[in-house]
Amino acid sequence: MSQDSDHPPAKKFKPGSPIFYHRPKGEMHSGPRKQPPVPVELQRRNLPIYQARAQLIGQLRQLDSAVIIGETGSGKTTQIPQYLYESSIGRQGIIAITQPRRVAAFSLANRVSEEKKTELGKLVGYTVRFEDVTSEETKIKFLTDGMLLREAIGDPLLRKYSVVVLDEAHERTIHTDVLFGVVKSAQKKRRELGKLPLKVIIMSATMDVDLFSQYFSNAPVLYLEGRQHPIQVFYTKQPQSDYLQAALVTVFQIHQEAPSTHDILVFLTGQEEIEAMTKTCRDIAKHLPDGCPQMTVMPLYASLPHSQQLRVFQSAAKDHRKVILSTNIAETSITISGIKYVVDTGMVKAKKYNPDNGLEVLAVQRVSKAQAWQRTGRAGREDSGTCYRLYTEDEFEKLEKMTVPEIQRCNLASVVLQLLVLRVPDILTFDFMSKPSPESMRAAIDQLDLLGAVEKKEDEIILTSLGRKMAAFPLEPKFSKTILLSPKFHCTEEILTIVSLLSVDSVIHSPPAKRDEVQAVRKKFISSEGDHLTLLNIYRAFRNLGKNKEWCRENFINGRNMMMVSDVRSQLRDICIKLSMPIESSRTDTRNIRQCLAHGLFMNAAELQPDGTYTTLDSPQPVAIHPSSVLFHCKPACVIYNELLHTSKCYMRDLCVVDADWLYETAPEYFRRKLKNAKN
């Protein structure tokens, strides 16, 4: 499968007049500073938070709940867990620090274990989905908010923990918002039962904290100052119709004028866009006039091999400028030193869910003002910096103040299932900080009802035994159901592999510079029945060759992600064994596999229309096959897809050819209802 961009390729660089003017109000925004490499103990003492250490410990000792506001770089995330541990606050249990992103959980645990001079996994550890680096000795534990939520399913009182630090709370991921309610409830119940108190600390980089404070019973707000460096903000004179071209022009304007030691961070929306611009930047950089510094272009996105992600933290060679092209992964939590310039396209890829038609679409959209300031702050970490915003000041003023919490724009089927397993008395009145719409909650209940996870009895929603089994898997309900259906089709081994491949970041690495080479080596894996079976062929070859790293390199496969698929698969297989499921292989029979996928993912189906276009069956939404799919040049009559991505149009990604009859037999009532609605 080639990872062709669905964006037009970035245009050739045309030198021209600068497209920016200085912010007329003369407003500066400040960002804190990260210290140059000095001994770790001295670095800790030099952090802005160190001055407030004694006062902070004194206040935290007295409080059950607190909200801490500190600019990125103040040291709050790495230091507060250590201060709590060193001053014996929370020593009776584990100090948990939650992060919205796995990259942050891993890199922060790594950093804190270095500072404590211990091996990672001993005193300091981390847990992310399908990866647990902790031991009996672990007292400071970084984990993704989704993982703490899963632990709460087994123990709603979170008895192992004495302190829970909810970090990056302003990101408001779907798991963080559910976790707020779960932690608040655990704290209250522990108090009522006279158990060891649970201390809750909410940490955020933004000043809009009244909501957090009120939610946690008017918890006191503690402010930490960062070290300030002024950042000049520039806007474009006119709105930009092509933000990729504008970013390219800006990068090379800076590159030709600024000293080579000043690095550039560019915010883009996704892997395809970043890979295409990486190639364009490298091509242009080869033909620049003498006297221009060399350019080292580094992509940064979640599915990039880990070793390549780590490269962005290293200094560039002498007379080389580092240009990092990143998704919003670089907005918070992780610090990249040397950044002097930020180029903000003002765009981000985010999920949008429409409960009326049941479609969840990944779409490129405008950032919020809070996100724009987070990005800007990346330019002033070590010295004064500059942020170029690729939009006008008027456009900035029209942005939403805060990012809409994910819980208000996502499919809530997983959330509702988790709340039912947590035995929440009435899920419709659960204490959410920001309530999702009643329509979204009802749509989630309907979806779980269709999957057989719940039953509706009068006003009550009851978790079925199938629903309880589905909740045992750390997966979206549709994938849990697909695994649980697989024994019926005698293909559990294959379904475990496919679901594992869809549960990690892409295993396929397609550098645009080597497109022809990539397509040539991929040919041997391609299945005419779609992407799921093509991925299955890749995994089988990887396993049969003893998980060979050299083979991964030759075939443009992300070796680290492939190893992760293997780990995920063995954990999912263990869950199947615990549930006493028979585990069979369909060997060469792919019909069974496709039938099973159709029965589990029937809500993600689309049908070919007489005019050659596709329409989703769930609701008549026009969709197209994504260019990265092996089916891009085919026209199968009926397909299921993994997700929808909206750029220039609405694309289906990760497809499988299915028979329409299989879909109707799996949910006859549902499709009858849909067809009736379509006729009305």
C-alpha positions in Angstrom: 0.0 0.0 0.0 1.5 3.3 -1.0 1.0 6.2 1.3 0.2 8.7 -1.4 -0.9 12.0 -0.1 -4.5 13.1 -0.7 -3.1 16.6 -0.7 -1.6 18.0 -3.9 2.2 17.7 -3.8 3.8 20.8 -2.2 4.6 23.3 -5.0 8.1 24.4 -5.9 9.5 27.2 -3.8 9.1 30.6 -5.4 11.2 33.3 -3.7 9.1 36.4 -3.2 8.4 39.3 -0.9 7.8 38.4 2.7 4.1 37.5 3.5 4.2 38.8 7.1 3.9 42.0 9.0 4.5 42.6 12.7 1.6 42.3 15.1 0.4 45.9 15.2 -0.6 46.1 18.9 3.0 45.3 19.8 1.8 42.4 22.0 4.4 39.9 23.0 3.7 36.4 24.3 6.2 34.7 26.5 7.6 31.2 26.7 9.7 29.7 29.5 13.3 28.5 29.1 14.9 25.1 29.2 18.4 25.1 30.6 21.5 24.2 28.5 23.1 20.8 29.3 24.5 21.0 32.8 24.6 18.4 35.6 21.1 17.0 36.3 21.0 18.2 39.9 21.9 21.7 38.8 19.3 21.6 36.0 16.7 20.7 38.6 17.8 23.6 40.8 17.7 26.0 37.8 14.1 25.2 36.9 11.6 28.0 37.7 9.6 25.7 40.0 12.6 25.1 42.3 12.2 28.5 43.9 8.6 27.6 44.9 9.5 24.1 46.1 9.1 24.5 49.9 6.0 26.6 49.6 4.4 24.2 47.1 5.1 21.1 49.3 3.7 22.9 52.3 0.4 23.7 50.4 0.1 20.3 48.8 0.5 18.6 52.1 -2.6 20.3 53.4 -4.8 20.0 50.3 -7.0 17.1 49.1 -7.3 18.7 45.6 -5.3 21.4 43.9 -5.1 22.9 40.4 -1.6 23.9 39.4 -1.0 26.3 36.5 2.5 26.5 35.1 3.8 27.5 31.7 5.4 24.7 29.7 9.0 24.6 30.8 8.4 25.6 34.4 9.3 22.0 35.4 6.0 21.0 36.9 5.5 17.6 35.1 9.0 16.2 36.0 9.5 17.9 39.4 6.1 17.7 41.2 6.0 13.9 41.3 9.6 13.9 42.7 8.8 16.6 45.3 5.8 14.6 46.5 7.9 11.4 46.8 11.0 13.2 48.4 8.8 14.9 51.0 6.9 11.6 51.8 3.6 12.9 50.5 1.8 10.0 49.0 4.5 7.5 50.0 1.8 5.1 51.3 0.9 4.3 47.7 1.9 5.0 44.1 2.0 8.5 42.7 0.3 8.4 39.3 0.9 11.1 36.6 -1.4 10.8 33.6 -0.6 12.0 30.1 -2.8 12.3 27.0 -0.1 10.9 24.7 2.1 7.7 25.0 5.2 9.5 23.6 5.0 11.9 26.6 4.4 9.2 29.2 7.5 7.3 27.9 9.8 10.3 27.5 8.8 11.8 30.9 9.3 8.5 32.8 12.7 8.2 31.1 13.7 11.7 32.1 12.6 11.4 35.8 14.3 8.0 36.2 17.5 9.6 34.9 17.1 12.4 37.4 16.5 9.9 40.2 19.5 7.9 39.0 17.5 4.7 38.8 16.8 2.1 36.1 13.5 2.8 34.2 10.9 0.4 35.5 12.2 0.3 39.1 11.3 3.4 41.3 10.0 5.3 38.2 8.0 3.4 35.5 5.4 3.9 32.8 2.3 2.1 31.5 0.8 2.8 28.0 -1.6 0.7 26.0 0.0 -2.8 25.5 3.3 -1.8 27.2 4.0 -1.9 31.0 7.4 -0.9 32.3 6.8 -1.0 36.0 7.6 -3.4 38.9 6.7 -3.9 42.6 9.2 -1.2 43.4 7.5 1.5 41.2 6.4 4.5 43.3 6.3 7.2 40.5 4.2 6.0 37.6 3.6 7.8 34.3 0.7 6.4 32.4 -1.7 7.5 29.7 -5.1 8.6 30.9 -6.7 5.6 29.1 -4.6 3.2 31.1 -5.6 4.6 34.5 -9.2 4.4 33.3 -8.8 0.7 32.5 -7.3 0.2 36.0 -10.4 1.9 37.5 -12.6 -0.8 35.8 -10.9 -3.4 38.0 -10.7 -1.1 41.1 -13.0 1.9 41.0 -11.5 3.2 44.3 -7.9 3.2 42.7 -6.6 1.7 46.0 -3.0 1.4 44.8 -2.7 5.1 44.4 -2.2 7.8 47.1 -1.9 10.7 44.6 -3.3 11.1 41.1 -1.8 13.9 39.0 -3.9 14.7 35.9 -1.4 16.4 33.7 -2.1 18.4 30.5 -5.7 18.7 31.6 -6.3 21.5 29.1 -6.0 19.0 26.2 -9.4 17.6 27.4 -9.1 14.2 25.7 -12.0 11.8 25.9 -10.2 9.6 28.5 -9.2 12.6 30.6 -12.8 13.8 30.9 -14.1 10.4 32.0 -11.1 10.1 34.3 -12.0 13.5 36.0 -15.4 11.9 37.0 -13.9 8.6 38.1 -11.1 10.1 40.2 -13.5 12.6 41.8 -15.9 9.7 42.7 -13.0 7.5 44.0 -11.8 10.4 46.2 -15.3 11.0 47.7 -15.9 7.2 48.3 -12.5 6.7 50.0 -13.3 9.6 52.3 -16.8 8.2 53.2 -15.3 4.7 53.8 -12.5 6.1 56.0 -9.8 4.7 53.7 -6.4 6.2 52.9 -7.3 9.7 51.3 -6.7 10.2 47.6 -4.9 13.4 46.7 -5.9 14.8 43.3 -3.7 17.4 41.5 -4.8 18.8 38.1 -2.0 20.4 36.1 -2.6 22.7 33.1 -0.6 25.1 30.9 -3.5 27.5 30.3 -5.0 30.1 32.6 -8.6 29.1 31.9 -8.9 27.1 35.1 -12.1 28.1 36.8 -13.8 25.0 35.3 -11.3 22.6 36.8 -11.4 24.4 40.2 -15.2 24.4 40.4 -15.5 20.8 39.3 -13.2 19.7 42.1 -15.2 21.5 44.9 -13.5 24.9 44.4 -10.0 23.4 44.7 -7.3 26.1 45.3 -5.4 27.3 42.2 -1.6 27.5 42.6 0.3 29.5 40.0 3.9 28.7 38.9 5.9 31.2 37.0 8.0 30.2 34.1 11.1 32.0 32.9 9.9 34.5 30.4 11.4 35.2 27.0 9.6 37.5 24.6 8.2 36.1 21.4 7.3 38.3 18.4 4.1 37.2 16.7 3.7 37.9 12.9 0.5 37.4 10.9 -0.1 37.2 7.2 -1.3 40.3 5.3 -4.0 38.3 3.5 -5.7 34.9 4.2 -3.7 32.1 2.7 -5.5 29.7 0.3 -2.7 27.1 0.5 -1.2 26.9 4.0 1.4 24.3 2.8 2.8 26.6 0.2 2.8 29.5 2.7 4.7 27.3 5.2 7.2 26.4 2.6 7.8 30.0 1.6 8.1 31.0 5.3 10.7 28.3 6.1 13.0 29.3 3.3 12.6 33.0 4.0 13.8 32.3 7.6 16.5 29.8 6.3 18.1 32.4 4.0 18.2 35.2 6.6 18.6 33.7 10.1 21.8 32.2 11.7 22.2 28.5 11.3 21.9 27.8 15.1 18.3 29.0 15.0 16.0 26.0 14.5 12.5 26.0 13.0 9.4 24.1 14.2 6.5 23.9 11.7 3.1 22.6 12.7 1.3 20.6 10.1 -1.7 18.2 10.3 -0.6 14.7 9.5 1.8 12.1 8.3 1.1 12.4 4.5 1.4 16.2 4.6 4.7 16.0 6.6 6.3 13.4 4.4 5.5 15.3 1.2 6.8 18.6 2.7 9.9 16.8 4.0 10.8 15.7 0.5 10.1 19.1 -1.0 12.2 20.9 1.6 15.1 18.5 1.0 14.9 18.9 -2.7 14.8 22.8 -2.5 17.7 22.9 0.1 20.0 21.1 -2.4 19.8 23.9 -4.9 20.2 27.0 -2.6 23.0 29.5 -3.3 26.4 29.2 -1.6 26.6 30.8 1.8 23.2 29.3 2.9 23.4 27.0 5.9 22.7 23.2 5.3 19.2 22.1 6.2 18.4 19.0 8.3 14.7 18.3 7.8 13.1 16.0 10.4 9.5 14.8 10.4 7.8 14.2 13.7 4.4 12.3 14.0 3.1 9.5 16.2 3.6 6.6 13.8 7.2 7.5 13.0 9.7 4.8 14.1 10.8 5.6 17.6 14.5 6.0 16.7 13.5 8.7 14.2 11.3 10.4 16.8 14.3 10.7 19.1 16.4 12.4 16.5 14.5 15.6 16.9 15.9 16.0 20.4 19.5 15.9 19.2 21.4 19.0 18.1 22.0 19.5 14.4 25.6 19.3 13.0 27.7 22.4 12.7 26.4 24.9 10.1 23.2 22.8 9.8 19.8 24.2 10.7 17.2 21.8 12.1 13.8 22.1 10.6 11.2 20.0 12.4 7.9 19.3 10.6 5.4 18.1 13.3 1.8 17.3 14.1 0.4 18.7 17.3 2.5 16.1 19.1 5.0 18.9 19.7 2.4 21.3 21.2 2.7 20.1 24.8 4.5 17.7 27.1 7.7 17.2 25.1 10.4 19.9 24.9 12.6 20.3 21.9 15.6 22.6 22.6 17.0 25.0 20.0 13.7 26.1 18.6 13.9 29.8 17.8 11.1 30.0 15.1 7.7 28.5 15.1 5.6 28.4 11.9 1.9 27.8 12.7 -0.3 26.8 9.9 -3.3 27.2 12.2 -4.6 23.8 11.2 -5.0 20.5 13.1 -6.5 17.1 12.3 -9.3 16.2 14.8 -12.3 13.8 15.0 -15.8 15.1 14.5 -18.8 12.9 15.2 -22.3 13.4 14.0 -24.8 11.5 16.2 -27.6 12.0 13.6 -26.0 10.0 10.9 -23.5 8.0 13.1 -20.5 9.1 11.1 -17.2 9.9 12.8 -14.8 11.8 10.5 -11.2 12.7 11.0 -11.0 16.3 9.5 -8.5 19.1 9.1 -9.8 22.1 10.9 -8.8 25.4 12.5 -7.0 25.4 15.9 -8.3 27.2 18.9 -6.7 30.4 20.4 -5.4 28.3 23.3 -3.7 25.9 20.9 -2.3 28.8 18.9 -0.7 30.2 22.1 0.6 26.7 23.0 2.4 26.5 19.6 3.7 30.1 19.9 5.2 29.3 23.4 7.5 26.7 21.7 9.6 29.6 20.2 10.8 31.1 23.5 12.1 28.3 25.5 15.8 29.4 25.7 15.8 32.9 24.3 13.6 35.4 22.6 11.8 33.9 19.6 9.5 34.5 16.7 6.2 32.9 15.7 4.8 33.2 12.2 1.1 32.6 12.0 -0.1 31.6 8.5 -3.4 33.4 8.9 -4.5 37.0 9.4 -5.0 38.7 12.8 -8.8 38.9 11.9 -8.8 35.2 11.4 -7.1 34.7 14.7 -9.7 36.8 16.5 -12.5 34.6 15.0 -10.9 31.3 16.4 -12.7 29.5 19.3 -11.2 30.5 22.6 -10.6 26.9 23.8 -10.5 23.6 22.0 -13.9 21.8 22.1 -13.4 18.9 24.6 -13.1 15.6 22.6 -16.0 14.2 24.6 -18.3 16.7 22.9 -17.2 15.7 19.3 -16.6 12.0 19.4 -18.4 8.7 19.2 -19.1 7.8 22.8 -19.7 4.0 22.5 -16.4 3.2 24.3 -17.1 5.7 27.1 -20.6 4.4 27.7 -19.3 0.8 27.8 -16.6 1.8 30.3 -19.2 3.6 32.5 -21.4 0.6 32.5 -18.5 -1.7 33.5 -17.6 0.8 36.3 -21.2 0.3 37.5 -22.1 4.0 37.2 -25.7 4.0 38.5 -27.1 6.3 35.7 -24.8 6.9 32.8 -27.0 9.7 31.5 -26.4 11.7 34.6 -22.7 10.9 35.1 -20.8 13.9 36.5 -18.9 15.0 33.4 -17.0 18.3 33.6 -18.4 19.2 30.1 -21.5 17.2 29.4 -21.8 15.5 26.0 -25.0 16.1 24.1 -28.0 13.8 25.0 -28.0 12.9 21.2 -24.4 11.6 21.4 -25.1 9.5 24.5 -28.3 8.1 22.9 -26.4 7.3 19.7 -23.7 5.5 21.7 -26.3 3.4 23.6 -28.0 2.5 20.2 -24.7 1.5 18.8 -23.9 -0.8 21.8 -27.4 -2.2 21.5 -26.8 -3.1 17.9 -23.5 -4.7 18.8 -25.3 -6.7 21.5 -23.3 -5.1 24.4 -26.4 -3.7 26.1 -30.1 -4.3 26.4 -32.7 -1.6 26.9 -35.3 -2.5 29.5 -37.8 0.4 30.1 -35.7 3.2 31.4 -32.7 1.0 32.2 -29.6 0.2 30.2 -28.2 -3.2 31.2 -24.8 -4.6 30.3 -25.1 -8.0 28.6 -22.6 -10.8 29.2 -21.3 -10.1 25.6 -20.8 -6.5 26.6 -18.8 -7.5 29.7 -16.6 -9.6 27.5 -16.2 -6.7 25.0 -15.0 -4.5 27.8 -12.3 -6.9 28.7 -10.4 -5.8 25.5 -8.7 -2.4 25.5 -10.3 -1.7 22.0 -13.1 0.1 20.4 -16.4 -1.9 20.9 -16.6 -2.8 17.2 -13.1 -4.4 17.2 -13.9 -6.3 20.5 -17.1 -7.6 18.9 -15.2 -8.7 15.8 -12.7 -10.8 17.9 -15.5 -12.3 19.9 -17.3 -13.3 16.7 -14.2 -14.9 15.1 -14.6 -18.4 16.6 -17.9 -18.7 14.6 -15.9 -18.1 11.4 -12.9 -20.3 12.6 -10.4 -17.4 12.0 -9.5 -16.0 15.5 -5.8 -16.1 14.7 -6.2 -13.9 11.6 -8.7 -11.5 13.2 -6.3 -11.0 16.2 -3.5 -10.1 13.8 -5.7 -7.7 11.8 -7.1 -5.9 14.9 -3.6 -5.7 16.3 -2.4 -4.1 13.0 -5.2 -1.6 13.2 -4.6 -0.8 16.9 -1.1 0.6 16.5 0.3 3.4 14.4 0.9 2.5 10.7 3.4 -0.3 10.1 3.9 0.9 6.6 6.6 3.5 6.0 6.4 5.1 2.6 9.0 7.8 2.0 7.8 9.9 -1.0 11.4 10.1 -2.3 11.3 6.3 -2.9 7.8 5.9 -4.1 8.6 3.6 -7.1 10.9 1.4 -5.0 8.2 1.2 -2.3 5.5 0.1 -4.8 7.8 -2.5 -6.3 8.6 -4.2 -3.0 4.9 -4.0 -1.8 3.5 -5.8 -4.9 4.2 -9.3 -3.4 2.0 -8.6 -0.4 -1.0 -7.0 -2.1 -4.4 -8.7 -1.8 -7.1 -7.9 -4.3 -9.5 -8.3 -1.4 -8.3 -5.1 0.4 -6.0 -3.5 2.9 -6.8 -5.7 5.9 -5.7 -8.8 4.0 -2.6 -7.0 2.6 -1.6 -6.1 6.1 -2.2 -9.7 7.2 0.2 -10.9 4.4 2.8 -8.4 5.5 2.6 -9.6 9.2 2.8 -13.3 8.1 5.9 -12.6 6.1 7.4 -10.7 9.1 6.6 -13.5 11.5 7.8 -16.3 9.2 11.2 -14.6 8.7 11.8 -14.4 12.5 10.8 -10.8 12.9 13.9 -9.6 11.0 14.8 -5.9 11.2 16.8 -6.0 8.0 13.8 -7.4 6.2 11.7 -4.5 7.6 14.2 -1.9 6.3 14.2 -3.5 2.8 10.4 -3.7 2.6 9.8 -0.2 4.1 8.1 -1.6 7.1 8.2 0.2 10.5 10.0 -2.5 12.5 9.2 -1.0 15.9 5.5 -0.7 15.2 5.6 -4.3 13.8 7.1 -5.5 17.1 4.4 -3.6 18.9 1.7 -5.4 16.7 3.3 -8.7 17.9 3.1 -7.6 21.6 -0.5 -6.3 21.2 -1.5 -9.5 19.5 -0.1 -11.7 22.3 -1.9 -9.6 24.9 -5.2 -9.8 23.0 -4.7 -13.6 22.6 -4.2 -13.9 26.4 -7.5 -12.2 26.9 -9.2 -14.6 24.5 -7.7 -17.6 26.5 -8.9 -16.1 29.8 -12.4 -15.9 28.1 -12.0 -19.6 27.1 -12.4 -18.8 23.4 -11.3 -21.5 20.9 -8.4 -20.1 18.8 -8.4 -21.4 15.3 -6.8 -20.4 12.0 -8.6 -20.2 8.7 -5.2 -20.7 6.9 -5.7 -19.8 3.2 -9.5 -19.3 3.4 -9.9 -15.5 3.3 -13.7 -15.6 2.8 -14.2 -16.4 6.5 -12.0 -13.5 7.6 -13.9 -11.0 5.4 -17.2 -12.4 6.6 -16.1 -11.9 10.2 -14.9 -8.4 9.5 -18.3 -7.6 7.8 -20.2 -8.9 10.9 -18.2 -6.8 13.3 -17.8 -3.6 11.3 -21.2 -3.5 9.5 -21.7 0.1 10.6 -18.6 1.1 8.6 -19.8 0.0 5.2 -20.2 1.7 1.8 -21.7 0.6 -1.5 -20.8 1.4 -5.1 -23.3 3.7 -6.9 -24.3 3.5 -10.6 -22.3 6.7 -11.2 -19.1 5.0 -9.9 -19.0 6.8 -6.6 -19.5 5.3 -3.1 -22.1 6.1 -0.4 -22.0 4.9 3.2 -24.8 2.5 4.1 -25.1 3.9 7.6 -26.4 7.2 6.1 -26.2 8.4 2.6 -22.8 10.2 2.8 -20.7 10.3 -0.4 -17.2 8.9 0.2 -14.1 7.9 -1.9 -11.4 5.3 -1.6 -8.2 6.8 -0.1 -5.2 6.9 -2.4 -3.1 4.9 0.1 -5.5 1.9 -0.3 -4.6 -1.1 -2.5 -8.2 -0.8 -3.8 -7.7 2.8 -5.0 -7.9 1.9 -8.7 -10.6 -0.8 -8.2 -14.4 -0.5 -7.9 -15.7 -3.3 -5.6 -19.5 -3.3 -5.2 -19.3 -3.2 -1.4 -16.6 -2.5 1.2 -16.1 -1.9 4.9 -13.6 0.7 6.1 -11.7 1.4 9.3 -12.1 5.2 9.4 -13.1 8.3 7.4 -10.7 11.1 6.7 -11.9 14.4 5.4 -9.5 16.6 3.4 -10.5 17.8 -0.1 -13.3 15.1 0.1 -14.3 12.3 2.5 -12.0 9.3 2.1 -12.4 5.8 3.5 -9.1 4.3 4.9 -8.2 0.6 5.4 -10.8 -1.2 3.3 -11.9 -4.7 2.8 -14.1 -6.2 0.0 -17.3 -7.7 1.4 -20.5 -9.1 0.2 -23.6 -6.9 0.8 -25.6 -10.1 1.8 -23.2 -10.6 4.8 -24.0 -7.1 6.1 -27.7 -7.6 5.8 -27.7 -11.0 7.6 -25.6 -9.6 10.5 -28.1 -6.7 11.3 -31.3 -7.1 9.3 -33.3 -4.8 11.5 -30.7 -2.0 11.3 -30.4 -2.1 7.5 -34.2 -2.4 7.1 -34.5 0.8 9.2 -31.8 2.6 7.3 -33.3 1.7 3.9 -36.8 2.8 5.2 -35.3 6.2 6.3 -33.5 6.6 3.0 -36.8 6.2 1.1 -38.8 8.7 3.3 
